[in-house]
């Protein structure tokens, strides 16, 4: 192997390494974005959980009120929808990689 071939191979390897490092940084930024989104969803779910606990306390005192049951059901369906949406966002970001 001549010196020119060696230098050519070396520069090609360095270029590949730089491209791989840039790609890893891009993937890392996407994971950070997903992590922030999950933190936001977790905060929302925590708020919904607090609301559900308040509703549960009301249900304990007035178990025959149909409107309260409807609100609780609507909030639970909303929670499931948010979790489903978060999973879809995570999958979509995974497919983009």
N, CA, C and O atoms as a printed pandas DataFrame, in Angstrom:
     atom_number atom_name residue_name chain_id  residue_number  x_coord  y_coord  z_coord
0              1         N          UNK        A               1    0.859   -1.174    0.000
1              2        CA          UNK        A               1    0.000    0.000    0.000
2              3         C          UNK        A               1    0.901    1.231    0.000
3              4         O          UNK        A               1    1.798    1.361    0.833
4              5         N          UNK        A               2    0.654    2.103   -0.919
5              6        CA          UNK        A               2    1.465    3.316   -1.014
6              7         C          UNK        A               2    0.965    4.348   -0.016
7              8         O          UNK        A               2   -0.110    4.215    0.568
8              9         N          UNK        A               3    1.767    5.362    0.157
9             10        CA          UNK        A               3    1.418    6.436    1.094
10            11         C          UNK        A               3    0.153    7.162    0.637
11            12         O          UNK        A               3   -0.684    7.525    1.463
12            13         N          UNK        A               4    0.010    7.375   -0.668
13            14        CA          UNK        A               4   -1.187    8.047   -1.194
14            15         C          UNK        A               4   -2.442    7.222   -0.934
15            16         O          UNK        A               4   -3.483    7.761   -0.560
16            17         N          UNK        A               5   -2.336    5.913   -1.135
17            18        CA          UNK        A               5   -3.484    5.040   -0.869
18            19         C          UNK        A               5   -3.839    5.062    0.613
19            20         O          UNK        A               5   -5.011    5.107    0.988
20            21         N          UNK        A               6   -2.810    5.029    1.441
21            22        CA          UNK        A               6   -3.037    5.057    2.883
22            23         C          UNK        A               6   -3.730    6.353    3.299
23            24         O          UNK        A               6   -4.691    6.325    4.067
24            25         N          UNK        A               7   -3.250    7.481    2.798
25            26        CA          UNK        A               7   -3.852    8.775    3.141
26            27         C          UNK        A               7   -5.287    8.863    2.621
27            28         O          UNK        A               7   -6.161    9.414    3.291
28            29         N          UNK        A               8   -5.523    8.323    1.436
29            30        CA          UNK        A               8   -6.871    8.318    0.866
30            31         C          UNK        A               8   -7.813    7.486    1.729
31            32         O          UNK        A               8   -8.934    7.904    2.021
32            33         N          UNK        A               9   -7.352    6.314    2.133
33            34        CA          UNK        A               9   -8.154    5.447    2.993
34            35         C          UNK        A               9   -8.401    6.105    4.342
35            36         O          UNK        A               9   -9.506    6.046    4.880
36            37         N          UNK        A              10   -7.367    6.727    4.880
37            38        CA          UNK        A              10   -7.486    7.402    6.171
38            39         C          UNK        A              10   -8.505    8.540    6.096
39            40         O          UNK        A              10   -9.333    8.680    6.996
40            41         N          UNK        A              11   -8.459    9.345    5.053
41            42        CA          UNK        A              11   -9.403   10.462    4.932
42            43         C          UNK        A              11  -10.827    9.951    4.718
43            44         O          UNK        A              11  -11.784   10.555    5.202
44            45         N          UNK        A              12  -10.968    8.834    3.992
45            46        CA          UNK        A              12  -12.293    8.255    3.792
46            47         C          UNK        A              12  -12.869    7.763    5.117
47            48         O          UNK        A              12  -14.052    7.966    5.392
48            49         N          UNK        A              13  -12.052    7.125    5.929
49            50        CA          UNK        A              13  -12.496    6.639    7.239
50            51         C          UNK        A              13  -12.859    7.813    8.144
51            52         O          UNK        A              13  -13.861    7.752    8.857
52            53         N          UNK        A              14  -12.067    8.874    8.126
53            54        CA          UNK        A              14  -12.371   10.052    8.941
54            55         C          UNK        A              14  -13.679   10.705    8.506
55            56         O          UNK        A              14  -14.454   11.160    9.346
56            57         N          UNK        A              15  -13.929   10.753    7.199
57            58        CA          UNK        A              15  -15.183   11.330    6.697
58            59         C          UNK        A              15  -16.377   10.485    7.124
59            60         O          UNK        A              15  -17.411   11.023    7.520
60            61         N          UNK        A              16  -16.235    9.163    7.043
61            62        CA          UNK        A              16  -17.316    8.275    7.482
62            63         C          UNK        A              16  -17.569    8.448    8.968
63            64         O          UNK        A              16  -18.717    8.471    9.410
64            65         N          UNK        A              17  -16.508    8.567    9.731
65            66        CA          UNK        A              17  -16.635    8.751   11.174
66            67         C          UNK        A              17  -17.360   10.056   11.489
67            68         O          UNK        A              17  -18.212   10.096   12.378
68            69         N          UNK        A              18  -17.030   11.112   10.773
69            70        CA          UNK        A              18  -17.689   12.406   10.999
70            71         C          UNK        A              18  -19.168   12.329   10.645
71            72         O          UNK        A              18  -20.003   12.886   11.357
72            73         N          UNK        A              19  -19.504   11.638    9.541
73            74        CA          UNK        A              19  -20.918   11.497    9.165
74            75         C          UNK        A              19  -21.684   10.690   10.202
75            76         O          UNK        A              19  -22.815   11.027   10.551
76            77         N          UNK        A              20  -21.060    9.619   10.693
77            78        CA          UNK        A              20  -21.721    8.798   11.710
78            79         C          UNK        A              20  -21.928    9.598   12.989
79            80         O          UNK        A              20  -22.985    9.509   13.613
80            81         N          UNK        A              21  -20.934   10.371   13.378
81            82        CA          UNK        A              21  -21.062   11.183   14.589
82            83         C          UNK        A              21  -22.175   12.214   14.431
83            84         O          UNK        A              21  -22.940   12.443   15.369
84            85         N          UNK        A              22  -22.276   12.836   13.266
85            86        CA          UNK        A              22  -23.343   13.813   13.022
86            87         C          UNK        A              22  -24.703   13.131   13.078
87            88         O          UNK        A              22  -25.655   13.694   13.617
88            89         N          UNK        A              23  -24.803   11.933   12.531
89            90        CA          UNK        A              23  -26.077   11.195   12.560
90            91         C          UNK        A              23  -26.442   10.830   13.994
91            92         O          UNK        A              23  -27.602   10.959   14.384
92            93         N          UNK        A              24  -25.479   10.380   14.777
93            94        CA          UNK        A              24  -25.749   10.050   16.175
94            95         C          UNK        A              24  -26.218   11.281   16.943
95            96         O          UNK        A              24  -27.112   11.182   17.783
96            97         N          UNK        A              25  -25.629   12.433   16.665
97            98        CA          UNK        A              25  -26.065   13.665   17.327
98            99         C          UNK        A              25  -27.493   14.014   16.928
99           100         O          UNK        A              25  -28.280   14.465   17.760
100          101         N          UNK        A              26  -27.825   13.809   15.664
101          102        CA          UNK        A              26  -29.188   14.070   15.195
102          103         C          UNK        A              26  -30.183   13.136   15.893
103          104         O          UNK        A              26  -31.242   13.575   16.342
104          105         N          UNK        A              27  -29.843   11.866   15.981
105          106        CA          UNK        A              27  -30.712   10.902   16.662
106          107         C          UNK        A              27  -30.839   11.262   18.135
107          108         O          UNK        A              27  -31.923   11.157   18.709
108          109         N          UNK        A              28  -29.739   11.684   18.751
109          110        CA          UNK        A              28  -29.767   12.076   20.159
110          111         C          UNK        A              28  -30.698   13.263   20.372
111          112         O          UNK        A              28  -31.443   13.292   21.351
112          113         N          UNK        A              29  -30.667   14.245   19.468
113          114        CA          UNK        A              29  -31.573   15.395   19.583
114          115         C          UNK        A              29  -33.028   14.955   19.448
115          116         O          UNK        A              29  -33.900   15.463   20.153
116          117         N          UNK        A              30  -33.288   14.020   18.554
117          118        CA          UNK        A              30  -34.665   13.533   18.407
118          119         C          UNK        A              30  -35.125   12.817   19.668
119          120         O          UNK        A              30  -36.266   12.985   20.097
120          121         N          UNK        A              31  -34.251   12.025   20.260
121          122        CA          UNK        A              31  -34.619   11.360   21.505
122          123         C          UNK        A              31  -34.887   12.380   22.610
123          124         O          UNK        A              31  -35.792   12.191   23.422
124          125         N          UNK        A              32  -34.113   13.449   22.643
125          126        CA          UNK        A              32  -34.357   14.501   23.628
126          127         C          UNK        A              32  -35.721   15.144   23.395
127          128         O          UNK        A              32  -36.436   15.439   24.352
128          129         N          UNK        A              33  -36.090   15.367   22.125
129          130        CA          UNK        A              33  -37.405   15.926   21.817
130          131         C          UNK        A              33  -38.514   14.990   22.279
131          132         O          UNK        A              33  -39.499   15.426   22.873
132          133         N          UNK        A              34  -38.344   13.697   22.000
133          134        CA          UNK        A              34  -39.351   12.717   22.416
134          135         C          UNK        A              34  -39.445   12.681   23.931
135          136         O          UNK        A              34  -40.539   12.599   24.490
136          137         N          UNK        A              35  -38.287   12.743   24.601
137          138        CA          UNK        A              35  -38.275   12.730   26.061
138          139         C          UNK        A              35  -39.025   13.934   26.615
139          140         O          UNK        A              35  -39.776   13.797   27.580
140          141         N          UNK        A              36  -38.834   15.114   26.021
141          142        CA          UNK        A              36  -39.556   16.305   26.474
142          143         C          UNK        A              36  -41.050   16.148   26.246
143          144         O          UNK        A              36  -41.859   16.559   27.078
144          145         N          UNK        A              37  -41.416   15.550   25.109
145          146        CA          UNK        A              37  -42.841   15.336   24.844
146          147         C          UNK        A              37  -43.442   14.376   25.856
147          148         O          UNK        A              37  -44.556   14.595   26.334
148          149         N          UNK        A              38  -42.715   13.313   26.189
149          150        CA          UNK        A              38  -43.222   12.384   27.186
150          151         C          UNK        A              38  -43.322   13.042   28.562
151          152         O          UNK        A              38  -44.248   12.756   29.319
152          153         N          UNK        A              39  -42.374   13.920   28.886
153          154        CA          UNK        A              39  -42.465   14.651   30.149
154          155         C          UNK        A              39  -43.717   15.524   30.162
155          156         O          UNK        A              39  -44.413   15.610   31.174
156          157         N          UNK        A              40  -43.997   16.171   29.031
157          158        CA          UNK        A              40  -45.200   17.005   28.932
158          159         C          UNK        A              40  -46.454   16.143   29.092
159          160         O          UNK        A              40  -47.383   16.518   29.808
160          161         N          UNK        A              41  -46.477   14.987   28.424
161          162        CA          UNK        A              41  -47.625   14.082   28.550
162          163         C          UNK        A              41  -47.753   13.603   29.991
163          164         O          UNK        A              41  -48.861   13.502   30.519
164          165         N          UNK        A              42  -46.623   13.309   30.625
165          166        CA          UNK        A              42  -46.654   12.861   32.018
166          167         C          UNK        A              42  -47.228   13.945   32.923
167          168         O          UNK        A              42  -48.004   13.650   33.832
168          169         N          UNK        A              43  -46.849   15.203   32.675
169          170        CA          UNK        A              43  -47.409   16.302   33.466
170          171         C          UNK        A              43  -48.917   16.395   33.264
171          172         O          UNK        A              43  -49.670   16.585   34.219
172          173         N          UNK        A              44  -49.348   16.261   32.016
173          174        CA          UNK        A              44  -50.785   16.312   31.724
174          175         C          UNK        A              44  -51.516   15.157   32.401
175          176         O          UNK        A              44  -52.592   15.339   32.970
176          177         N          UNK        A              45  -50.918   13.961   32.334
177          178        CA          UNK        A              45  -51.550   12.802   32.967
178          179         C          UNK        A              45  -51.595   12.957   34.479
179          180         O          UNK        A              45  -52.548   12.512   35.119
180          181         N          UNK        A              46  -50.580   13.581   35.053
181          182        CA          UNK        A              46  -50.592   13.842   36.495
182          183         C          UNK        A              46  -51.743   14.774   36.841
183          184         O          UNK        A              46  -52.443   14.561   37.832
184          185         N          UNK        A              47  -51.942   15.808   36.028
185          186        CA          UNK        A              47  -53.066   16.717   36.249
186          187         C          UNK        A              47  -54.396   16.005   36.114
187          188         O          UNK        A              47  -55.313   16.236   36.901
188          189         N          UNK        A              48  -54.502   15.136   35.112
189          190        CA          UNK        A              48  -55.743   14.380   34.925
190          191         C          UNK        A              48  -55.961   13.435   36.094
191          192         O          UNK        A              48  -57.089   13.261   36.554
192          193         N          UNK        A              49  -54.886   12.827   36.576
193          194        CA          UNK        A              49  -55.000   11.932   37.726
194          195         C          UNK        A              49  -55.522   12.683   38.944
195          196         O          UNK        A              49  -56.354   12.162   39.687
196          197         N          UNK        A              50  -55.037   13.902   39.151
197          198        CA          UNK        A              50  -55.541   14.711   40.267
198          199         C          UNK        A              50  -57.020   15.014   40.083
199          200         O          UNK        A              50  -57.799   14.956   41.035
200          201         N          UNK        A              51  -57.406   15.340   38.836
201          202        CA          UNK        A              51  -58.823   15.590   38.561
202          203         C          UNK        A              51  -59.662   14.349   38.832
203          204         O          UNK        A              51  -60.746   14.438   39.408
204          205         N          UNK        A              52  -59.160   13.202   38.420
205          206        CA          UNK        A              52  -59.893   11.955   38.660
206          207         C          UNK        A              52  -60.013   11.658   40.149
207          208         O          UNK        A              52  -61.028   11.122   40.593
208          209         N          UNK        A              53  -58.989   12.002   40.920
209          210        CA          UNK        A              53  -59.066   11.795   42.370
210          211         C          UNK        A              53  -60.137   12.698   42.971
211          212         O          UNK        A              53  -60.864   12.287   43.875
212          213         N          UNK        A              54  -60.234   13.943   42.463
213          214        CA          UNK        A              54  -61.289   14.840   42.936
214          215         C          UNK        A              54  -62.663   14.296   42.561
215          216         O          UNK        A              54  -63.600   14.337   43.359
216          217         N          UNK        A              55  -62.769   13.791   41.347
217          218        CA          UNK        A              55  -64.045   13.217   40.914
218          219         C          UNK        A              55  -64.389   12.001   41.757
219          220         O          UNK        A              55  -65.546   11.802   42.128
220          221         N          UNK        A              56  -63.388   11.194   42.058
221          222        CA          UNK        A              56  -63.619   10.016   42.894
222          223         C          UNK        A              56  -64.128   10.422   44.271
223          224         O          UNK        A              56  -65.002    9.763   44.835
224          225         N          UNK        A              57  -63.578   11.509   44.810
225          226        CA          UNK        A              57  -64.055   11.989   46.112
226          227         C          UNK        A              57  -65.512   12.434   46.014
227          228         O          UNK        A              57  -66.301   12.185   46.925
228          229         N          UNK        A              58  -65.871   13.091   44.912
229          230        CA          UNK        A              58  -67.265   13.508   44.725
230          231         C          UNK        A              58  -68.157   12.289   44.549
231          232         O          UNK        A              58  -69.255   12.234   45.103
232          233         N          UNK        A              59  -67.693   11.318   43.787
233          234        CA          UNK        A              59  -68.485   10.107   43.575
234          235         C          UNK        A              59  -68.725    9.358   44.881
235          236         O          UNK        A              59  -69.764    8.721   45.058
236          237         N          UNK        A              60  -67.766    9.439   45.787
237          238        CA          UNK        A              60  -67.928    8.766   47.074
238          239         C          UNK        A              60  -69.052    9.407   47.880
239          240         O          UNK        A              60  -69.725    8.729   48.657
240          241         N          UNK        A              61  -69.256   10.701   47.700
241          242        CA          UNK        A              61  -70.324   11.367   48.457
242          243         C          UNK        A              61  -71.656   11.351   47.721
243          244         O          UNK        A              61  -72.709   11.370   48.359
244          245         N          UNK        A              62  -71.632   11.317   46.383
245          246        CA          UNK        A              62  -72.868   11.322   45.597
246          247         C          UNK        A              62  -72.789   10.249   44.506
247          248         O          UNK        A              62  -72.593   10.574   43.335
248          249         N          UNK        A              63  -72.934    9.006   44.871
249          250        CA          UNK        A              63  -72.764    7.951   43.880
250          251         C          UNK        A              63  -73.900    7.838   42.861
251          252         O          UNK        A              63  -73.756    7.119   41.872
252          253         N          UNK        A              64  -75.023    8.527   43.073
253          254        CA          UNK        A              64  -76.155    8.385   42.164
254          255         C          UNK        A              64  -76.213    9.466   41.090
255          256         O          UNK        A              64  -77.140    9.466   40.280
256          257         N          UNK        A              65  -75.266   10.372   41.060
257          258        CA          UNK        A              65  -75.317   11.474   40.106
258          259         C          UNK        A              65  -74.751   11.009   38.766
259          260         O          UNK        A              65  -73.559   10.728   38.647
260          261         N          UNK        A              66  -75.627   10.931   37.757
261          262        CA          UNK        A              66  -75.230   10.436   36.438
262          263         C          UNK        A              66  -74.279   11.365   35.712
263          264         O          UNK        A              66  -73.409   10.901   34.975
264          265         N          UNK        A              67  -74.426   12.673   35.904
265          266        CA          UNK        A              67  -73.560   13.630   35.216
266          267         C          UNK        A              67  -72.111   13.477   35.665
267          268         O          UNK        A              67  -71.191   13.620   34.860
268          269         N          UNK        A              68  -71.909   13.191   36.927
269          270        CA          UNK        A              68  -70.547   13.022   37.444
270          271         C          UNK        A              68  -69.912   11.780   36.822
271          272         O          UNK        A              68  -68.736   11.787   36.458
272          273         N          UNK        A              69  -70.701   10.721   36.705
273          274        CA          UNK        A              69  -70.175    9.520   36.052
274          275         C          UNK        A              69  -69.804    9.812   34.595
275          276         O          UNK        A              69  -68.793    9.319   34.096
276          277         N          UNK        A              70  -70.619   10.608   33.925
277          278        CA          UNK        A              70  -70.333   10.954   32.532
278          279         C          UNK        A              70  -69.030   11.741   32.424
279          280         O          UNK        A              70  -68.227   11.494   31.524
280          281         N          UNK        A              71  -68.820   12.682   33.332
281          282        CA          UNK        A              71  -67.582   13.470   33.328
282          283         C          UNK        A              71  -66.380   12.563   33.593
283          284         O          UNK        A              71  -65.357   12.674   32.918
284          285         N          UNK        A              72  -66.502   11.673   34.568
285          286        CA          UNK        A              72  -65.401   10.763   34.885
286          287         C          UNK        A              72  -65.082    9.873   33.686
287          288         O          UNK        A              72  -63.917    9.653   33.357
288          289         N          UNK        A              73  -66.126    9.366   33.041
289          290        CA          UNK        A              73  -65.911    8.519   31.870
290          291         C          UNK        A              73  -65.230    9.304   30.751
291          292         O          UNK        A              73  -64.311    8.799   30.106
292          293         N          UNK        A              74  -65.678   10.531   30.524
293          294        CA          UNK        A              74  -65.086   11.369   29.482
294          295         C          UNK        A              74  -63.613   11.635   29.772
295          296         O          UNK        A              74  -62.787   11.592   28.860
296          297         N          UNK        A              75  -63.278   11.906   31.018
297          298        CA          UNK        A              75  -61.879   12.170   31.372
298          299         C          UNK        A              75  -61.030   10.911   31.212
299          300         O          UNK        A              75  -59.884   10.989   30.769
300          301         N          UNK        A              76  -61.582    9.755   31.568
301          302        CA          UNK        A              76  -60.824    8.517   31.404
302          303         C          UNK        A              76  -60.583    8.228   29.922
303          304         O          UNK        A              76  -59.493    7.805   29.538
304          305         N          UNK        A              77  -61.597    8.456   29.097
305          306        CA          UNK        A              77  -61.431    8.253   27.657
306          307         C          UNK        A              77  -60.386    9.230   27.113
307          308         O          UNK        A              77  -59.578    8.864   26.259
308          309         N          UNK        A              78  -60.402   10.465   27.605
309          310        CA          UNK        A              78  -59.396   11.446   27.195
310          311         C          UNK        A              78  -57.993   11.020   27.584
311          312         O          UNK        A              78  -57.047   11.215   26.820
312          313         N          UNK        A              79  -57.854   10.442   28.760
313          314        CA          UNK        A              79  -56.547    9.962   29.216
314          315         C          UNK        A              79  -56.043    8.853   28.300
315          316         O          UNK        A              79  -54.884    8.854   27.885
316          317         N          UNK        A              80  -56.913    7.923   27.996
317          318        CA          UNK        A              80  -56.526    6.829   27.097
318          319         C          UNK        A              80  -56.148    7.399   25.729
319          320         O          UNK        A              80  -55.187    6.940   25.112
320          321         N          UNK        A              81  -56.888    8.382   25.260
321          322        CA          UNK        A              81  -56.577    9.013   23.978
322          323         C          UNK        A              81  -55.226    9.695   23.991
323          324         O          UNK        A              81  -54.486    9.624   23.010
324          325         N          UNK        A              82  -54.891   10.357   25.092
325          326        CA          UNK        A              82  -53.587   11.028   25.189
326          327         C          UNK        A              82  -52.450   10.010   25.179
327          328         O          UNK        A              82  -51.433   10.215   24.517
328          329         N          UNK        A              83  -52.624    8.915   25.913
329          330        CA          UNK        A              83  -51.589    7.879   25.937
330          331         C          UNK        A              83  -51.430    7.282   24.538
331          332         O          UNK        A              83  -50.312    7.083   24.066
332          333         N          UNK        A              84  -52.553    7.001   23.884
333          334        CA          UNK        A              84  -52.508    6.461   22.526
334          335         C          UNK        A              84  -51.809    7.441   21.591
335          336         O          UNK        A              84  -50.998    7.035   20.758
336          337         N          UNK        A              85  -52.117    8.721   21.725
337          338        CA          UNK        A              85  -51.472    9.743   20.901
338          339         C          UNK        A              85  -49.980    9.823   21.155
339          340         O          UNK        A              85  -49.199    9.981   20.217
340          341         N          UNK        A              86  -49.574    9.716   22.416
341          342        CA          UNK        A              86  -48.147    9.759   22.746
342          343         C          UNK        A              86  -47.419    8.569   22.124
343          344         O          UNK        A              86  -46.300    8.708   21.628
344          345         N          UNK        A              87  -48.054    7.410   22.153
345          346        CA          UNK        A              87  -47.451    6.222   21.543
346          347         C          UNK        A              87  -47.337    6.411   20.035
347          348         O          UNK        A              87  -46.328    6.037   19.438
348          349         N          UNK        A              88  -48.364    6.990   19.416
349          350        CA          UNK        A              88  -48.304    7.244   17.974
350          351         C          UNK        A              88  -47.186    8.223   17.630
351          352         O          UNK        A              88  -46.481    8.033   16.640
352          353         N          UNK        A              89  -47.020    9.269   18.442
353          354        CA          UNK        A              89  -45.947   10.241   18.195
354          355         C          UNK        A              89  -44.587    9.559   18.310
355          356         O          UNK        A              89  -43.705    9.776   17.479
356          357         N          UNK        A              90  -44.424    8.736   19.338
357          358        CA          UNK        A              90  -43.151    8.038   19.523
358          359         C          UNK        A              90  -42.876    7.096   18.349
359          360         O          UNK        A              90  -41.750    7.017   17.860
360          361         N          UNK        A              91  -43.908    6.388   17.904
361          362        CA          UNK        A              91  -43.726    5.489   16.759
362          363         C          UNK        A              91  -43.409    6.267   15.493
363          364         O          UNK        A              91  -42.563    5.850   14.702
364          365         N          UNK        A              92  -44.082    7.392   15.298
365          366        CA          UNK        A              92  -43.827    8.204   14.106
366          367         C          UNK        A              92  -42.392    8.715   14.106
367          368         O          UNK        A              92  -41.730    8.702   13.068
368          369         N          UNK        A              93  -41.911    9.158   15.246
369          370        CA          UNK        A              93  -40.526    9.622   15.324
370          371         C          UNK        A              93  -39.558    8.462   15.115
371          372         O          UNK        A              93  -38.485    8.634   14.536
372          373         N          UNK        A              94  -39.940    7.297   15.586
373          374        CA          UNK        A              94  -39.112    6.116   15.360
374          375         C          UNK        A              94  -39.047    5.754   13.889
375          376         O          UNK        A              94  -37.998    5.345   13.392
376          377         N          UNK        A              95  -40.166    5.904   13.189
377          378        CA          UNK        A              95  -40.184    5.599   11.757
378          379         C          UNK        A              95  -39.376    6.614   10.971
379          380         O          UNK        A              95  -38.825    6.282    9.921
380          381         N          UNK        A              96  -39.293    7.852   11.460
381          382        CA          UNK        A              96  -38.532    8.869   10.745
382          383         C          UNK        A              96  -37.038    8.587   10.791
383          384         O          UNK        A              96  -36.290    9.006    9.907
384          385         N          UNK        A              97  -36.610    7.876   11.825
385          386        CA          UNK        A              97  -35.182    7.558   11.917
386          387         C          UNK        A              97  -34.936    6.457   10.985
387          388         O          UNK        A              97  -33.803    5.991   10.865
